[in-house]
Amino acid sequence: MDRFTSASRPTPGQRALADALARGEAAMGDGIETLAASLYTDPERYEAEQRLIFDRVPHLLAPSALLPEPNMAVAHDHYGTPLILSRDANGHAHVFANVCRHRGTRLIEADGVVAAKRIVCPYHAWAYKPDGELTGMPRGECFPGLDKGSHGLVSFACVEAGGLIWFAKNAEADFTDALALAPDLDAFAMADQFVYRRKTHDVAANWKLVIDAFLESYHVQRLHAATIATFFADGITVADSIGRHQRAAVGRADYLAKVDRDDWAALRHAVTYTYQIFPSSVIIVSPDYINLLIAMPQSVGRTLVEDIMLIPEEPATNEAAAHWQRSWDLLDGGTFAAEDFRAAALAQQGLASGAIDELVLGTLEHGLAEFHRKVEAALAL
């Protein structure tokens, strides 16, 4: 599948990483580092992360492509607050509490995307527009003096940029880092993709163990020997940061040396870009499709991870459908579920035993160490 609906050129940052790969450079730490095992197992630490990070900073909620048309909505529960993600009649995205302003009833019950020209409460039929405005109240005379204008849906801070929709529980949250990613994501035409599949995995591991797996290439030839290892050189990764987010690239130097690195289609065939979205999401840009992994902590040892696969367009032929099904099965069921998430759960079991007090990180795990430094910095704010 060689169709690329993206920008004609990489961003300067994307090009710089590709150039570093072509020179055979690798992002490596200066030496061994350690992490306390309690970072993954201590309930008090987990509660502090929820209070000081997850209740404060912006989070990736969904790709723009999940709501491709106006007057659509979807329920989302996995960040601990029942939410509605909607797109209004003018195409603007919103995030609301999935709670009626009358008696607190859940509004959208369905799991999938629904038409939402009106969002109607199933209990007393109070009705809301997808921009949150209260528009209908049966027997309105029974609510004398009620100001409908002040009884719209409870809203949350929301930003749509680079083909992603972000939200924050904190109304004063700073979305600067989210906006800084937009040029890179626009280069992949993120907003123009088609949502092929969505699946939520229940992983018996701390959320940071899930993210750790995508911040180092040391494991690829070992853990992924049966799936994707043959596509990548061992431990050859380059990386940098965009605000608190990390950007990494892997590829083969011998092939890249022969590629016109201003030819974006050719470069995307040669390089896989990965973005660790602070605090708990990952974007993996394969040559012809994109996976969003959104990790949502449920407890100190349990995380829900939504895998969303984006492709350039809806499959139009049996051949295309078969191609995308193979890609989905390889990544979601094979690489992610059977390997990455299984490894995270096994690590949680080992750490919870109390057998070791600290983890040891080698020089190929520099990105993982950097991630934990950013977590610590966020906790200190």
MILUM-890080 format. One record per residue: x, z, y negated of N, C-alpha, C in turn; residue in three letters. Coordinates in steps of 0.001 Angstrom, whole numbers, padded with zeros to 6 digits, always signed. Example, Ala and Ser with C-alpha at 12.3 -4.5 7.8 and 13.67 -1.06 7.14 Angstrom:
// MILUM-890080
+013190+007800+005690+012300+007800+004500+013200+007800+003300ALA+012850+007080+002250+013670+007140+001060+012900+007870-000030SER
This chain:
// MILUM-890080
+000863+000000+001189+000000+000000+000000+000896+000000-001235MET+000987-001122-001914+001960-001275-002986+001349-001266-004381ASP+000119-000832-004486-000535-000862-005792-000143+000374-006587ARG+000338+000173-007800+000710+001276-008661-000060+001150-009975PHE-001035+002018-010190-001751+002031-011462-001114+003103-012336THR+000055+002810-012842+000771+003812-013616+001469+003147-014787SER+002182+003954-015552+002940+003428-016674+004008+002468-016161ALA+004476+001583-017037+005462+000596-016631+006868+001175-016565SER+007069+002333-017181+008392+002946-017205+008275+004444-016955ARG+009311+005053-016381+009318+006510-016242+009532+007171-017596PRO+009190+008451-017697+009541+009199-018893+011054+009423-018900THR+011625+009759-020045+013071+010029-020068+013496+011102-019069PRO+012676+012138-018915+013017+013190-017961+012987+012705-016525GLY+011983+011916-016174+011903+011359-014824+013078+010431-014548GLN+013417+009618-015533+014553+008700-015386+015849+009490-015235ARG+016023+010557-015989+017257+011342-015923+017455+011941-014536ALA+016381+012422-013919+016501+012971-012567+016871+011876-011572LEU+016263+010704-011709+016593+009587-010818+018058+009176-010975ALA+018555+009154-012203+019958+008804-012448+020893+009826-011786ASP+020508+011116-011874+021329+012153-011250+021359+011989-009736ALA+020213+011633-009152+020178+011378-007713+021071+010197-007346LEU+021009+009149-008134+021819+007961-007855+023312+008277-007908ALA+023688+009249-008730+025096+009662-008804+025484+010620-007681ARG+024477+010983-006856+024751+011887-005737+024828+013338-006121GLY+024288+013689-007291+024312+015079-007720+023259+015888-006961GLU+023434+017172-006919+022468+018051-006273+022357+019335-007077ALA+021123+019827-007218+020904+021091-007918+021199+022239-006968ALA+022263+022986-007278+022671+024088-006416+022986+025309-007256MET+022699+026465-006711+023025+027696-007396+024506+028001-007321GLY+024911+029038-008045+026327+029394-008099+026760+030255-006925ASP+025795+030875-006242+026146+031757-005132+024908+032357-004510GLY+025117+033301-003621+024011+033957-002935+023249+034851-003907ILE+021914+034849-003773+021058+035769-004512+020136+036472-003522GLU+019554+037567-003937+018650+038315-003061+017336+038607-003775THR+016299+038792-002985+014988+039201-003483+014509+040385-002660LEU+013860+041331-003303+013313+042480-002581+012134+042041-001716ALA+012080+042492-000486+010969+042163+000404+009640+042675-000153ALA+009695+043759-000924+008468+044354-001462+007757+043431-002458SER+008453+042417-002986+007802+041474-003896+006616+040784-003236LEU+006637+040712-001907+005596+040017-001157+004614+040960-000456TYR+004937+042234-000402+004146+043147+000436+003567+044349-000292THR+004024+044634-001495+003613+045835-002215+002273+045607-002918ASP+001225+046351-002547-000088+046163-003197-000047+046419-004701PRO+000750+047376-005145+000828+047653-006588+001469+046483-007325GLU+002471+045891-006711+003084+044702-007314+002059+043577-007413ARG+001285+043387-006355+000261+042334-006356-000747+042573-007481TYR-001201+043802-007639-002168+044101-008696-001576+043839-010079GLU-000298+044137-010250+000348+043865-011541+000396+042360-011811ALA+000672+041565-010792+000680+040113-010961-000697+039588-011354GLU-001733+040143-010737-003084+039708-011086-003414+040045-012537GLN-003044+041238-012953-003400+041716-014286-002563+041056-015382ARG-001260+040897-015126-000340+040457-016172-000022+038965-016138LEU-000327+038303-015021-000103+036862-014943-001421+036122-014764ILE-002128+036380-013666-003300+035569-013351-004466+035801-014312PHE-004532+036962-014944-005583+037188-015939-005183+036724-017332ASP-003957+036231-017489-003465+035889-018826-003130+034416-019018ARG-002480+033794-018044-001906+032468-018277-002865+031370-017818VAL-002691+030136-018306-003510+029017-017835-003206+028679-016378PRO-004244+028231-015676-004114+027837-014280-004659+026430-014089HIS-004005+025679-013213-004539+024392-012805-005816+024624-012007LEU-006901+023972-012422-008180+024144-011759-008538+022945-010892LEU-008316+021731-011408-008703+020530-010663-008117+019304-011344ALA-008027+018189-010628-007682+016929-011286-008879+016394-012056PRO-008618+015679-013126-009701+015060-013886-010562+014173-012999SER-009930+013555-012002-010635+012625-011121-011711+013284-010282ALA-011715+014619-010203-012773+015288-009447-014124+015087-010106LEU-014126+014934-011436-015360+014670-012186-015179+013339-012913LEU-015338+012220-012207-014999+010927-012791-015990+010400-013820PRO-017202+010969-013869-018230+010475-014775-018819+011624-015593GLU-019449+011315-016740-020155+012353-017503-021292+012960-016691PRO-021713+014150-017116-022847+014851-016508-022622+015120-015020ASN-021437+015672-014717-021110+016095-013365-020595+017521-013428MET-020693+018233-012294-020212+019615-012249-019855+019987-010819ALA-019030+021027-010699-018657+021543-009383-018423+023044-009520VAL-018817+023782-008502-018577+025227-008485-017165+025503-007983ALA-016579+026610-008467-015230+027002-008058-015170+028525-008050HIS-014848+029096-006888-014902+030552-006739-013565+031224-006473ASP-012501+030476-006245-011336+031059-005598-010352+031756-006523HIS-010605+031764-007832-009761+032537-008734-010340+033922-009018TYR-011313+034332-008239-011849+035675-008375-013047+035793-009300GLY-013364+034740-010019-014523+034687-010905-015331+033451-010545THR-016649+033582-010343-017445+032388-010036-017495+031449-011239PRO-017016+030232-011045-016875+029290-012150-017688+028031-011905LEU-018008+027367-013018-018509+025992-013020-017538+025150-013831ILE-017069+024083-013248-016289+023076-013959-017220+021897-014197LEU-017414+021522-015453-018379+020467-015761-017777+019434-016698SER-018410+018259-016705-018081+017219-017680-019372+016868-018394ARG-019379+016998-019724-020622+016831-020466-020927+015352-020714ASP-022002+015103-021440-022452+013728-021676-021437+012903-022451ALA-020563+013569-023207-019531+012871-023967-018203+012776-023218ASN-018174+013241-021979-016970+013150-021169-016008+014302-021307GLY-016384+015364-022042-015486+016489-022247-015633+017502-021112HIS-014502+018058-020679-014509+019049-019601-014759+020443-020162ALA-015459+021253-019363-015745+022641-019717-015605+023513-018480HIS-015328+024805-018692-015335+025787-017609-016215+026947-018047VAL-017190+027267-017209-018145+028340-017492-018216+029301-016319PHE-018744+030485-016587-019113+031386-015501-020333+030801-014793ALA-020310+030821-013480-021425+030312-012676-022486+031395-012565ASN-022993+031807-013741-023870+032965-013841-024924+032695-014905VAL-026183+032781-014539-027269+032580-015500-027304+033714-016516CYS-027582+033391-017782-027632+034397-018845-028919+035215-018824ARG-029846+034888-017943-031101+035620-017858-030944+036868-016995HIS-030755+036680-015695-030661+037810-014781-029410+037759-013902ARG-028438+036915-014289-027165+036907-013587-027117+036114-012304GLY-028095+035258-012064-028154+034497-010819-027079+033414-010778THR-026523+033182-009587-025600+032065-009399-026356+030765-009635ARG-025758+029844-010363-026452+028624-010758-026221+027476-009774LEU-024962+027135-009534-024651+026050-008608-024233+026655-007273ILE-024959+026303-006235-024689+026837-004906-023867+025887-004049GLU-023962+024587-004292-023315+023588-003446-021800+023681-003550ALA-021112+023249-002483-019649+023246-002474-019064+022022-003168ASP-019760+020900-003118-019223+019656-003648-019653+019382-005074GLY-019221+018238-005580-019571+017806-006934-021043+017423-006970VAL-021739+017828-008034-023171+017556-008165-023460+016880-009501VAL-024534+016111-009548-025031+015590-010817-025516+016760-011661ALA-025208+016743-012943-025478+017923-013752-025918+017557-015159ALA-026858+016636-015269-027433+016389-016590-028082+017664-017096LYS-028635+018430-016152-029104+019789-016435-028654+020680-015281ARG-028239+021888-015617-027890+022902-014614-029020+023923-014643ILE-029782+023990-013561-031019+024775-013553-030867+025977-012626VAL-031204+027151-013129-031152+028368-012332-032208+028309-011228CYS-031834+028589-009974-032800+028519-008884-033820+029658-008896PRO-033612+030682-009714-034505+031842-009708-035674+031657-010679TYR-035378+031484-011968-036440+031380-012975-036375+030071-013759HIS-035505+029166-013338-035438+027808-013893-034976+027754-015350ALA-034212+028744-015784-033529+028547-017059-032594+027357-016886TRP-032518+026501-017901-031777+025238-017771-030712+025127-018853ALA-029566+024595-018454-028420+024461-019338-027900+023023-019300TYR-027416+022557-020435-026702+021274-020469-025298+021478-019911LYS-024619+020401-019491-023266+020566-018971-022248+020995-020015PRO-022649+021069-021285-021769+021660-022291-022059+023141-022493ASP-022947+023706-021635-023236+025130-021649-024434+025546-022467GLY-025005+024649-023242-026125+025003-024113-027377+025333-023303GLU-028032+026433-023634-029321+026778-023034-030391+025894-023662LEU-031069+025098-022820-032054+024155-023346-033471+024412-022870THR-033621+025148-021783-034960+025339-021241-035202+026743-020748GLY-036384+027307-021141-036807+028630-020691-038293+028569-020401MET-038716+028529-019146-040147+028562-018855-040801+029797-019478PRO-041971+029589-020025-042707+030676-020690-041846+031336-021763ARG-041326+030505-022645-040455+030997-023689-041091+032052-024565GLY-042430+032044-024648-043103+033035-025487-042932+034455-024961GLU-042483+034571-023709-042263+035898-023123-040946+036524-023567CYS-040180+035769-024357-038897+036275-024857-038890+036196-026377PHE-039792+036926-027023-039904+036832-028483-038612+037258-029176PRO-038173+036409-030091-036988+036724-030879-035667+036411-030208GLY-035682+035939-028946-034424+035624-028271-033769+034410-028928LEU-032494+034535-029258-031743+033445-029856-031149+032589-028741ASP-031747+031442-028486-031236+030566-027422-029811+030131-027716LYS-029486+029966-028976-028150+029501-029331-027040+030455-028929GLY-027345+031720-028782-026335+032705-028393-026401+033055-026920SER-027227+032300-026163-027370+032582-024739-026980+031386-023867HIS-026022+030601-024380-025451+029563-023528-024566+030184-022462GLY-024071+029371-021566-023230+029865-020488-021954+030495-021034LEU-021495+031549-020372-020239+032191-020744-019099+031205-020479VAL-018301+030927-021495-017276+029896-021372-015878+030497-021287SER-014968+029702-020731-013561+030065-020637-012728+029000-021342PHE-011555+029413-021786-010629+028458-022403-010320+027343-021412ALA-010343+026102-021893-010193+024940-021017-009454+023833-021766CYS-008512+023199-021085-007770+022065-021644-007681+020985-020579VAL-007918+019738-020988-007733+018601-020093-006619+017738-020670GLU-005574+017541-019874-004427+016758-020342-003673+016219-019139ALA-003172+015002-019249-002375+014428-018183-003126+014255-016878GLY-004440+014136-016937-005224+013977-015723-005474+015256-014963GLY-005247+016400-015606-005497+017701-014993-006394+018532-015897LEU-007190+019394-015281-008042+020324-016018-007524+021736-015774ILE-007247+022431-016858-006702+023782-016826-007734+024760-017394TRP-007679+025996-016946-008506+027030-017564-007725+028330-017617PHE-008206+029260-018437-007599+030586-018513-008696+031618-018720ALA-008528+032759-018086-009473+033858-018299-009295+034472-019678LYS-008082+034419-020192-007762+034969-021501-008043+033930-022578ASN-008925+034252-023493-009294+033306-024551-008115+032951-025446ALA-007076+033800-025483-005916+033561-026332-004759+032927-025567GLU-004996+032452-024368-003919+031892-023548-003272+030698-024243ALA-001974+030554-024041-001185+029484-024647-001063+028324-023649ASP-001612+027163-023998-001599+025997-023121-000436+025040-023434PHE+000548+025493-024209+001644+024618-024625+002363+023990-023437THR+002680+024799-022425+003398+024271-021271+002555+023278-020487ASP+001258+023509-020428+000373+022566-019740+000370+021220-020465ALA+000300+021265-021771+000295+020023-022551+001626+019289-022452LEU+002715+020045-022305+004038+019418-022220+004204+018578-020959ALA+003410+018846-019935+003479+018066-018698+002785+016717-018808LEU+001917+016564-019787+001046+015390-019850+001794+014054-019800ALA+002892+013851-020548+003561+012542-020467+004031+012193-019058PRO+004578+013159-018335+005002+012898-016963+003821+012511-016084ASP+002733+013243-016208+001575+012982-015358+000868+011691-015755LEU+000878+011379-017044+000322+010094-017479+001121+008932-016894ASP+002426+009135-016698+003251+008083-016105+002806+007761-014681ALA+002209+008748-014006+001668+008526-012660+000200+008099-012689PHE-000337+007876-013892-001755+007534-014054-002647+008546-013342ALA-002334+009815-013505-003071+010867-012807-004565+010809-013092MET-004928+010531-014337-006344+010529-014706-007122+009381-014088ALA-006428+008341-013630-007097+007151-013100-007191+007145-011578ASP-006760+008232-010942-006759+008265-009481-008156+008528-008909GLN-008265+008374-007609-009514+008623-006869-009285+009801-005935PHE-010215+010754-005928-010093+011905-005030-010473+011456-003617VAL-009456+011373-002756-009698+010924-001382-010207+012059-000502TYR-009534+013190-000528-009941+014334+000292-009619+015633-000433ARG-010390+016673-000086-010130+018042-000531-010300+018956+000671ARG-009414+019902+000824-009544+020890+001886-008901+022191+001437LYS-009556+023302+001721-009017+024611+001372-008531+025310+002639THR-007270+025719+002612-006643+026404+003744-006583+027899+003452HIS-006897+028707+004445-006812+030162+004348-005494+030578+004982ASP-004527+030967+004152-003167+031222+004618-002897+032725+004575VAL-002471+033275+005691-002212+034715+005791-000830+035036+005248ALA-000659+034824+003949+000642+035042+003309+000443+035326+001831ALA+001395+036034+001261+001440+036255-000175+001568+034918-000900ASN+000974+034809-002059+000952+033530-002778+002348+033006-003090TRP+003296+033917-003330+004650+033467-003670+005355+032848-002468LYS+005045+033294-001250+005623+032672-000062+005145+031228+000082LEU+003906+030972-000303+003395+029596-000267+004170+028728-001254VAL+004349+029222-002470+005049+028451-003491+006525+028283-003147ILE+007140+029315-002579+008564+029256-002240+008907+028025-001406ASP+008002+027657-000512+008285+026553+000413+008509+025228-000300ALA+008013+025109-001527+008106+023841-002254+009185+023860-003329PHE+010030+024885-003288+011061+025038-004313+012470+024922-003753LEU+012606+024530-002490+013931+024320-001920+013844+023263-000827GLU+014927+022522-000663+014960+021468+000348+015743+021874+001589SER+016228+023118+001594+017016+023611+002723+016233+023533+004037TYR+014922+023732+003974+014118+023793+005195+013687+022425+005716HIS+013807+021380+004908+013137+020118+005233+013587+019545+006571VAL+014896+019458+006796+015377+018866+008047+015092+019747+009260GLN+014884+021022+009029+014607+021939+010128+013101+022078+010373ARG+012388+022588+009410+010959+022857+009593+010163+021572+009780LEU+010521+020523+009066+009738+019281+009075+010355+018193+009971HIS+011114+018604+010972+011789+017636+011832+010825+016670+012503ALA+009603+017133+012803+008644+016286+013525+007755+015468+012599ALA+007851+015675+011277+006926+014984+010364+007656+014147+009321THR+008223+014754+008310+008720+013995+007164+010229+014036+006992ILE+010950+014730+007869+012385+014931+007664+013157+013626+007546ALA+012745+012599+008293+013501+011342+008285+013434+010610+006951THR+012481+010994+006086+012336+010327+004801+013317+010853+003750PHE+014006+011961+004034+014791+012634+003001+016190+012961+003486PHE+017145+012890+002541+018502+013345+002821+018522+014868+002800ALA+019433+015453+003549+019477+016899+003696+020014+017567+002429ASP+019130+018316+001765+019565+019160+000665+019936+018449-000615GLY+019597+017162-000762+019938+016445-001991+018723+016457-002912ILE+018718+017375-003838+017617+017551-004782+018186+017762-006176THR+017521+017198-007169+017859+017491-008559+016624+018075-009224VAL+016828+018909-010227+015689+019606-010813+015977+020005-012240ALA+014897+020204-013003+014982+020782-014329+013655+021496-014603ASP+013414+021878-015832+012203+022622-016177+011482+021973-017346SER+010152+022124-017347+009309+021779-018486+008557+023050-018834ILE+009046+023768-019836+008502+025089-020105+008735+025979-018894GLY+007674+026626-018416+007793+027479-017232+007597+026714-015932ARG+007292+025428-016034+007101+024610-014839+008441+024023-014394HIS+008593+023794-013100+009799+023172-012570+009497+021746-012116GLN+010436+020857-012377+010325+019451-011961+011525+019132-011079ARG+011265+018566-009903+012345+018240-008977+012151+016832-008440ALA+013239+016251-007948+013179+014915-007373+014112+014849-006169ALA+013658+014131-005141+014484+013877-003969+014478+012378-003700VAL+015564+011876-003178+015687+010461-002870+017058+010180-002295GLY+017298+008964-001893+018572+008586-001283+019450+007874-002310ARG+020652+008421-002524+021547+007881-003545+021911+006431-003262ALA+022155+006073-001988+022580+004710-001676+021506+003697-002037ASP+020235+004059-001808+019139+003153-002144+018917+003103-003647TYR+018983+004275-004289+018738+004336-005735+019772+003558-006524LEU+020986+003497-006018+022041+002777-006729+021729+001292-006863ALA+020864+000781-005989+020529-000646-005995+019207-000934-006707LYS+018507+000110-007137+017177-000037-007723+017270-000087-009243VAL+016473-000963-009840+016326-000958-011287+015519+000286-011648ASP+016163+001279-012195+015501+002559-012419+014583+002553-013633ARG+014488+001408-014326+013445+001227-015331+012213+000542-014747ASP+012305+000089-013499+011164-000488-012789+010437+000655-012104ASP+009359+001089-012713+008683+002315-012268+008141+002179-010849TRP+007595+001030-010499+007080+000840-009149+008203+000951-008125ALA+009327+000316-008401+010457+000390-007482+011013+001807-007403ALA+011061+002473-008540+011586+003837-008562+010681+004778-007778LEU+009374+004594-007896+008451+005463-007157+008558+005250-005656ARG+008964+004067-005232+009212+003840-003807+010437+004614-003328HIS+011350+004901-004258+012632+005487-003874+012716+006989-004092ALA+011867+007532-004953+011977+008933-005354+010642+009644-005154VAL+010689+010847-004610+009519+011724-004554+009705+012823-005590THR+008773+012901-006523+008813+013927-007561+007896+015081-007166TYR+008362+016299-007412+007569+017495-007151+007561+018361-008406THR+006390+018862-008746+006223+019742-009907+005667+021081-009438TYR+006390+022150-009721+005851+023483-009471+005193+023929-010759GLN+003876+024024-010710+003078+024352-011887+002911+025859-011946ILE+003490+026480-012967+003439+027933-013069+002008+028400-013352PHE+001509+029423-012666+002280+030191-011697+002170+029731-010240PRO+001072+029061-009835+000821+029000-008396+000298+027662-007881SER+000752+026571-008465+000329+025257-007985+001532+024344-007823SER+001345+023281-007047+002398+022314-006770+001787+020918-006807VAL+002495+019971-007414+002104+018565-007386+003224+017796-006695ILE+002872+017060-005641+003843+016261-004906+003448+014800-005062ILE+004321+014019-005674+004031+012618-005962+004784+011747-004959VAL+004097+011325-003921+004659+010419-002933+004607+008988-003481SER+005224+008037-002794+005263+006681-003353+003908+006078-003702PRO+002860+006356-002910+001581+005716-003222+000402+006671-003241ASP+000647+007966-003220-000448+008923-003361+000103+010231-003899TYR-000794+011122-004287-000415+012381-004917-001182+013511-004244ILE-000481+014606-003946-001140+015810-003445-001032+016920-004474ASN-002166+017546-004774-002196+018759-005575-002454+019923-004630LEU-001584+020912-004663-001757+022130-003883-001974+023276-004866LEU-003155+023866-004847-003514+024928-005782-003654+026215-004985ILE-002708+027135-005169-002687+028396-004431-003388+029475-005241ALA-004362+030131-004613-005188+031112-005308-005162+032424-004535MET-004437+033432-005053-004285+034698-004330-005621+035403-004110PRO-005796+035945-002900-006991+036716-002571-006656+038181-002317GLN-005475+038456-001809-004973+039808-001593-003468+039707-001464SER-002800+040832-001289-001341+040815-001225-000836+039948-000083VAL-001612+039803+000986-001174+039025+002125-002091+037881+002499GLY-002859+037380+001551-003784+036282+001852-003924+035387+000631ARG-003834+034069+000857-003924+033083-000216-004761+031903+000239THR-005668+031462-000606-006379+030212-000371-005615+029096-001064LEU-005365+028012-000335-004624+026878-000891-005488+025633-000768VAL-005899+025083-001899-006677+023843-001897-005722+022663-001972GLU-005845+021761-001010-005081+020520-001007-006009+019398-001457ASP-005647+018714-002530-006423+017591-003057-005525+016361-003025ILE-005972+015329-002316-005182+014103-002212-005795+013037-003112MET-004970+012496-004008-005382+011460-004942-004746+010131-004537LEU-005535+009072-004575-005051+007727-004266-005460+006785-005392ILE-004843+005592-005484-005107+004729-006645-006545+004275-006786PRO-007254+004076-005678-008635+003604-005765-009354+003922-004457GLU-010653+003915-004501-011433+004172-003296-011134+003095-002251GLU-010911+003471-000983-010615+002474+000051-011725+001438+000153PRO-011329+000162+000134-012308-000928+000159-012335-001665+001484ALA-011362-001398+002352-011301-002084+003641-011014-001077+004741THR-011248-001477+005975-010929-000614+007110-009431-000349+007185ASN-008633-001366+006835-007185-001196+006844-006750-000127+005845GLU-007323-000187+004635-006993+000809+003624-007440+002199+004054ALA-008641+002294+004617-009149+003588+005069-008238+004185+006135ALA-007776+003358+007062-006897+003840+008123-005547+004291+007566ALA-005045+003544+006572-003766+003901+005942-003850+005280+005301HIS-004891+005511+004504-005008+006789+003805-005297+007924+004778TRP-006028+007658+005855-006283+008702+006841-004979+009147+007502GLN-004098+008203+007802-002801+008565+008382-001985+009420+007408ARG-002013+009041+006139-001271+009815+005143-001828+011226+005019SER-003149+011339+004993-003791+012656+004907-003437+013511+006120TRP-003525+012929+007300-003234+013687+008517-001778+014139+008553ASP-000864+013267+008097+000554+013610+008096+000830+014802+007191LEU+000297+014752+005959+000604+015805+004990-000265+017040+005176LEU-001572+016900+005125-002436+018074+005116-002391+018823+006447ASP-002618+018122+007518-002665+018796+008810-001308+019052+009417GLY-000361+018131+009180+000950+018252+009786+001921+019032+008934GLY+002411+018401+007853+003456+019018+007039+003006+020327+006396THR+001838+020331+005759+001400+021533+005046+000874+022602+006002PHE-000227+022325+006694-000884+023357+007487-000036+023828+008662ALA+000456+022889+009458+001145+023261+010694+002592+023703+010468ALA+003153+023375+009309+004560+023693+009081+004744+024631+007885GLU+004471+024177+006653+004711+025020+005477+003863+026295+005495ASP+002562+026148+005685+001692+027320+005623+001923+028231+006830PHE+002193+027648+007985+002511+028459+009166+003787+029255+008927ARG+004806+028619+008328+006051+029329+008047+005821+030476+007064ALA+004975+030251+006065+004673+031318+005109+003997+032499+005804ALA+003057+032214+006710+002371+033288+007428+003328+034047+008339ALA+004245+033331+008993+005231+033990+009842+006160+034873+009011LEU+006526+034396+007822+007364+035200+006936+006626+036457+006486ALA+005333+036333+006201+004556+037503+005794+004533+038542+006911GLN+004367+038073+008140+004374+039001+009268+005700+039752+009363GLN+006789+039003+009212+008100+039635+009309+008365+040615+008186GLY+008033+040234+006965+008280+041108+005824+007394+042347+005859LEU+006141+042182+006286+005216+043317+006352+005647+044350+007386ALA+006492+043942+008338+006963+044886+009357+007902+045931+008783SER+008487+045645+007631+009445+046565+007038+010824+046518+007652GLY+011073+045516+008501+012348+045440+009209+013520+045126+008292ALA+013259+044397+007183+014335+044097+006235+013890+044494+004835ILE+014848+044852+004016+014564+045283+002644+014708+044164+001631ASP+015449+043107+001995+015664+042042+001039+015820+040700+001743GLU+015534+039628+000989+015710+038264+001454+016999+037723+000853LEU+017668+036844+001578+018911+036243+001117+018664+034775+000795VAL+019052+034349-000399+018880+032970-000844+020241+032310-000987LEU+020382+031133-000373+021620+030370-000498+021597+029459-001706GLY+022659+028698-001882+022777+027867-003071+021779+026710-003092THR+021247+026302-001925+020216+025266-001889+018835+025809-002247LEU+018731+027119-002422+017449+027752-002750+017420+028246-004190GLU+018195+027567-005031+018305+027932-006437+016947+027845-007146HIS+016139+026810-006828+014843+026657-007477+013914+027810-007188GLY+013993+028327-005985+013180+029474-005601+013574+030708-006420LEU+014869+030924-006554+015335+032054-007351+014901+031918-008806ALA+014954+030701-009344+014535+030467-010722+013049+030759-010895GLU+012241+030379-009926+010806+030670-009967+010567+032176-010055PHE+011270+032938-009261+011061+034392-009273+011525+035014-010582HIS+012550+034439-011200+012944+034932-012521+011824+034680-013534ARG+011133+033548-013420+010037+033257-014361+008838+034176-014117LYS+008612+034506-012858+007545+035469-012550+007879+036831-013180VAL+009123+037271-013004+009531+038552-013586+009405+038537-015115GLU+009777+037427-015726+009678+037338-017180+008232+037416-017636ALA+007330+036783-016894+005905+036835-017251+005351+038247-017106ALA+005818+038973-016116+005356+040346-015923+005835+041263-017052LEU+006947+040905-017655+007533+041757-018691+006932+041542-020065ALA+006135+040474-020227+005565+040184-021541+004495+041204-021928LEU
